[in-house]
């Protein structure tokens, strides 16, 4: 690949805890990816708009507030509306096993729960891009 993997890391909804998102963003940067961190309290519309403007390969959502069953489906719908079939949506946070299954069935990629090593996230992204190249 001629260019770096581009990833947006976003905190959606009213969740104000961003330490994990910042750790993931730094790990992705350290792994050679270009990372755009949107900051706190982003709406699904803002996240998808930024992903389009930045021409990203992936969108990473961090949710600790319990709003994942509202936020992720809205982002999936907006991505479909904007024909973003070649952009990976993944995330992490406090998400039950049952909800992880439901979200994956909706089209969300891997979901990382607390304690996941950052290397698992970077490896996942690199492998996804390798298996689903846009270029």
C-alpha positions in Angstrom: 0.0 0.0 0.0 1.3 3.4 -1.0 -0.2 5.4 1.8 -0.9 5.0 5.5 -4.1 3.4 6.8 -6.4 6.3 7.8 -8.6 5.9 10.8 -11.1 8.1 12.7 -11.3 7.4 16.4 -14.5 8.9 17.9 -16.3 9.2 21.2 -20.0 9.1 20.3 -22.9 10.3 22.4 -22.7 11.8 25.9 -19.9 9.5 27.1 -17.2 11.8 28.6 -14.5 9.1 29.3 -11.9 9.3 26.6 -8.8 7.8 28.1 -9.2 4.5 26.3 -9.9 6.2 22.9 -6.8 8.3 23.3 -4.7 5.2 24.2 -6.1 3.4 21.1 -5.5 6.5 18.9 -1.8 6.6 20.1 -1.3 2.9 19.5 -2.7 3.2 16.0 -0.4 6.1 15.3 2.6 4.2 16.8 1.7 1.3 14.4 2.1 3.7 11.4 -1.5 4.7 10.8 -2.8 8.2 10.3 -5.3 8.8 13.1 -8.0 11.6 13.3 -9.4 11.8 16.8 -12.7 13.6 16.8 -12.9 14.4 20.5 -15.8 13.9 22.9 -19.6 13.9 22.4 -19.8 13.4 18.6 -23.0 12.6 16.9 -23.2 9.8 14.4 -23.8 12.4 11.7 -20.6 14.3 12.6 -18.6 11.1 12.7 -19.7 9.9 9.3 -19.3 13.4 7.8 -15.7 13.5 9.1 -15.0 10.0 7.8 -16.1 11.1 4.3 -14.2 14.3 4.4 -11.0 12.6 5.6 -11.4 9.6 3.2 -10.7 7.1 6.0 -10.3 3.4 5.7 -11.9 2.7 9.1 -14.0 4.3 11.8 -13.4 3.3 15.4 -16.0 4.1 18.0 -15.4 4.1 21.7 -18.5 3.7 23.9 -18.6 3.3 27.6 -22.0 4.8 28.2 -24.2 1.9 27.3 -25.6 3.6 24.2 -23.9 1.2 21.8 -27.2 -0.3 20.6 -28.4 3.2 19.5 -25.1 4.7 18.3 -23.7 1.8 16.2 -26.9 1.1 14.2 -27.3 4.8 13.4 -23.7 5.0 12.1 -24.2 1.8 10.1 -27.3 3.3 8.5 -25.5 6.6 7.7 -22.6 4.7 6.2 -25.0 2.7 4.0 -26.8 5.9 2.9 -23.4 7.3 1.9 -22.2 4.1 0.1 -19.3 3.6 2.5 -19.2 -0.1 1.9 -15.4 -0.1 1.7 -15.0 1.6 5.2 -14.6 -0.6 8.3 -16.7 0.3 11.3 -15.2 -1.2 14.5 -15.2 -0.2 18.2 -14.8 -0.9 21.8 -16.1 -0.3 25.2 -18.3 -2.0 27.7 -20.5 -4.1 25.5 -22.1 -7.4 26.5 -21.4 -10.6 24.5 -25.1 -10.7 23.3 -24.9 -7.1 22.0 -21.6 -7.8 20.3 -23.3 -10.6 18.4 -26.2 -8.3 17.4 -23.9 -5.5 16.3 -21.7 -7.8 14.2 -24.9 -9.1 12.5 -25.7 -5.5 11.6 -22.3 -5.1 9.9 -20.1 -3.8 12.7 -16.6 -5.3 12.6 -14.6 -6.4 15.7 -15.6 -5.0 19.1 -12.9 -4.8 21.7 -13.8 -4.9 25.3 -11.8 -3.5 28.3 -8.5 -5.3 28.7 -8.0 -6.0 25.0 -4.4 -5.4 24.1 -3.8 -2.5 21.7 -1.8 -4.9 19.5 -5.0 -6.8 18.9 -6.6 -3.7 17.5 -3.7 -2.7 15.3 -3.3 -6.2 14.0 -7.0 -6.4 13.2 -6.9 -3.2 11.2 -3.8 -4.2 9.3 -5.3 -7.6 8.5 -8.6 -6.1 7.5 -7.0 -3.6 5.1 -4.8 -6.4 3.7 -7.8 -8.6 3.1 -10.0 -5.8 1.8 -7.8 -3.3 0.1 -9.3 -0.1 -1.3 -6.3 0.6 -3.6 
